[in-house]
């Protein structure tokens, strides 16, 4: 589910009123996208950054979008903050319940 146009603090308040917890995690994920149009470059960078977030975590917030235009193409760098929305307040409980899957060989 994609939540748009809701400030992070308002969304945090909504989550807490529902009895859940909204955890901001320390690490971020940055990726670049290249395309002829700015919109396509943003879409590629965002898609790549979302794939860089572990499936263990269930949310992300856009931290920054940097756009550089060159003759004939755009380069976009998107940085996402990893988030976790869950019923209990401990991330350790969440990790123990849903461990990271082992990579395929």
C-alpha positions, 0 to 999 in steps of 0.5 A, a space after each residue: 500500500 502506498 501512502 501519499 501526501 500525509 506528513 510523517 508525523 501525522 502518519 505516526 500519530 495515526 499508527 499510534 492511535 491504532 495501538 501500533 508502533 512506527 519505528 524509524 531505523 538507522 540505515 538508509 538506502 540510496 539508488 540512482 536512476 538514469 533516463 531521458 525524462 526526469 519522471 522516468 529517472 525518478 521512477 527508476 531510482 525509486 523502484 531500485 531503492 525500494 528493492 534495496 530495502 529488506 523484505 523484513 521491513 514493511 515501510 519506507 519514507 523518501 528522505 531525499 531526491 536529487 536531480 541532475 540534468 545533463 544534455 539528453 538525460 537525467 540522473 536522479 538519486 533517491 534516498 529512502 529511510 527504512 521503517 517498520 510498522 508493527 504491533 509490539 514496540 521491540 524490533 528484536 521481537 519482529 526480527 525473531 518472528 520474521 527472520 531474514 530469508 537465506 539467499 538462494 544458491 
